[in-house]
Amino acid sequence: VESKTRDLMEDTCRIKETYKALQASMERETRALRDDVNSLKMENKALKWSLNRLASKVQEGWKYPVAILPDEYWQSKGYEDEAIDGLHVGFLEELKTAVSELEHG
């Protein structure tokens, strides 16, 4: 009986230690998740602010103030034709689409 009691007490101690370790781990993970949520909230707030600013510029009839540079400009800077095409087809077209979507919904 004493042996079984001692074994049960040792098992209980091990279970308590495991529980404490799990609890500490969960608390660390919960803190990390809260930090992530707070970071995402701040980022979301900044993105909303930026979007509102951009939308207000679109409503004012905002135009991109800088002329799009000719291919020769980029070639003189050492860019290859493929990179220049990527600029025109990728970035600029996506920018036009984004501005249009903001303007027209």
NUSEDREN-648615 format. One record per residue (C-alpha): residue number from 0; x, y, z. Coordinates in nm, 4 decimals, padded with zeros to 6 digits, always signed. Example, Ala and Ser with C-alpha at 12.3 -4.5 7.8 and 13.67 -1.06 7.14 Angstrom:
LOBA num        x        y        z
LOBA   0 +01.2300 -00.4500 +00.7800
LOBA   1 +01.3670 -00.1060 +00.7140
***
This chain:
LOBA num        x        y        z
LOBA   0 +00.0000 +00.0000 +00.0000
LOBA   1 +00.2829 +00.2390 +00.0877
LOBA   2 +00.4538 +00.1618 -00.2420
LOBA   3 +00.1372 +00.2333 -00.4383
LOBA   4 +00.0810 +00.5531 -00.2418
LOBA   5 +00.4376 +00.6673 -00.3108
LOBA   6 +00.3997 +00.5825 -00.6817
LOBA   7 +00.0733 +00.7776 -00.6967
LOBA   8 +00.2346 +01.0757 -00.5247
LOBA   9 +00.5271 +01.0667 -00.7702
LOBA  10 +00.2829 +01.0452 -01.0616
LOBA  11 +00.0888 +01.3378 -00.9179
LOBA  12 +00.4084 +01.5430 -00.8871
LOBA  13 +00.5057 +01.4636 -01.2466
LOBA  14 +00.1585 +01.5574 -01.3677
LOBA  15 +00.1753 +01.8879 -01.1742
LOBA  16 +00.5180 +01.9653 -01.3225
LOBA  17 +00.3951 +01.8840 -01.6720
LOBA  18 +00.0872 +02.0995 -01.6158
LOBA  19 +00.3012 +02.3941 -01.4973
LOBA  20 +00.5302 +02.3600 -01.7998
LOBA  21 +00.2329 +02.3460 -02.0353
LOBA  22 +00.0703 +02.6410 -01.8645
LOBA  23 +00.3901 +02.8486 -01.8933
LOBA  24 +00.4228 +02.7510 -02.2583
LOBA  25 +00.0624 +02.8456 -02.3289
LOBA  26 +00.1075 +03.1805 -02.1533
LOBA  27 +00.4158 +03.2557 -02.3681
LOBA  28 +00.2298 +03.1563 -02.6829
LOBA  29 -00.0730 +03.3639 -02.5821
LOBA  30 +00.1511 +03.6672 -02.5204
LOBA  31 +00.3179 +03.6185 -02.8585
LOBA  32 -00.0199 +03.5916 -03.0318
LOBA  33 -00.1439 +03.9062 -02.8565
LOBA  34 +00.1698 +04.0883 -02.9711
LOBA  35 +00.1068 +03.9669 -03.3261
LOBA  36 -00.2552 +04.0819 -03.3107
LOBA  37 -00.1503 +04.4239 -03.1806
LOBA  38 +00.1102 +04.4568 -03.4579
LOBA  39 -00.1494 +04.3610 -03.7173
LOBA  40 -00.3956 +04.6131 -03.5731
LOBA  41 -00.1342 +04.8889 -03.6000
LOBA  42 -00.0461 +04.7844 -03.9547
LOBA  43 -00.4153 +04.7711 -04.0460
LOBA  44 -00.4648 +05.1209 -03.9048
LOBA  45 -00.1716 +05.2524 -04.1101
LOBA  46 -00.2999 +05.0818 -04.4250
LOBA  47 -00.6490 +05.2234 -04.3738
LOBA  48 -00.4992 +05.5701 -04.3312
LOBA  49 -00.2960 +05.5295 -04.6504
LOBA  50 -00.5960 +05.3985 -04.8408
LOBA  51 -00.8107 +05.6887 -04.7223
LOBA  52 -00.5428 +05.9371 -04.8306
LOBA  53 -00.5125 +05.7723 -05.1709
LOBA  54 -00.8909 +05.7561 -05.2122
LOBA  55 -00.9219 +06.1250 -05.1260
LOBA  56 -00.6560 +06.2076 -05.3857
LOBA  57 -00.8471 +06.0045 -05.6455
LOBA  58 -01.1700 +06.1869 -05.5591
LOBA  59 -00.9886 +06.5189 -05.6031
LOBA  60 -00.8964 +06.4134 -05.9562
LOBA  61 -00.5371 +06.3409 -05.8625
LOBA  62 -00.3003 +06.2628 -06.1433
LOBA  63 +00.0415 +06.1063 -06.1116
LOBA  64 +00.2655 +06.4162 -06.1152
LOBA  65 +00.5742 +06.2574 -06.2680
LOBA  66 +00.5940 +06.1745 -06.6366
LOBA  67 +00.6595 +05.8112 -06.7168
LOBA  68 +01.0155 +05.7970 -06.8386
LOBA  69 +01.0963 +05.6612 -07.1853
LOBA  70 +01.2759 +05.3312 -07.2320
LOBA  71 +01.5956 +05.5144 -07.3258
LOBA  72 +01.6165 +05.6600 -06.9768
LOBA  73 +01.6137 +05.3145 -06.8192
LOBA  74 +01.8545 +05.1763 -07.0787
LOBA  75 +02.0999 +05.4558 -06.9973
LOBA  76 +02.0767 +05.3460 -06.6326
LOBA  77 +02.1835 +04.9929 -06.7318
LOBA  78 +01.8452 +04.8190 -06.7292
LOBA  79 +01.7832 +04.5515 -06.9891
LOBA  80 +01.4784 +04.5494 -07.2175
LOBA  81 +01.3216 +04.2615 -07.0223
LOBA  82 +01.3380 +04.4590 -06.6973
LOBA  83 +01.1953 +04.7677 -06.8687
LOBA  84 +00.9083 +04.5608 -07.0134
LOBA  85 +00.8452 +04.4234 -06.6660
LOBA  86 +00.8196 +04.7790 -06.5378
LOBA  87 +00.5674 +04.8755 -06.8047
LOBA  88 +00.3641 +04.5565 -06.8097
LOBA  89 +00.3850 +04.4638 -06.4452
LOBA  90 +00.4189 +04.7608 -06.2182
LOBA  91 +00.2686 +05.0446 -06.4208
LOBA  92 -00.0286 +04.8441 -06.5455
LOBA  93 -00.1013 +04.7214 -06.1937
LOBA  94 -00.0737 +05.0784 -06.0657
LOBA  95 -00.3179 +05.1996 -06.3322
LOBA  96 -00.5581 +04.9178 -06.2437
LOBA  97 -00.5359 +04.9928 -05.8705
LOBA  98 -00.5988 +05.3650 -05.9219
LOBA  99 -00.8878 +05.2909 -06.1550
LOBA 100 -01.0439 +05.0517 -05.9033
LOBA 101 -01.0104 +05.3123 -05.6312
LOBA 102 -01.1632 +05.5757 -05.8542
LOBA 103 -01.4497 +05.3661 -05.9898
LOBA 104 -01.4993 +05.1145 -05.7098
***
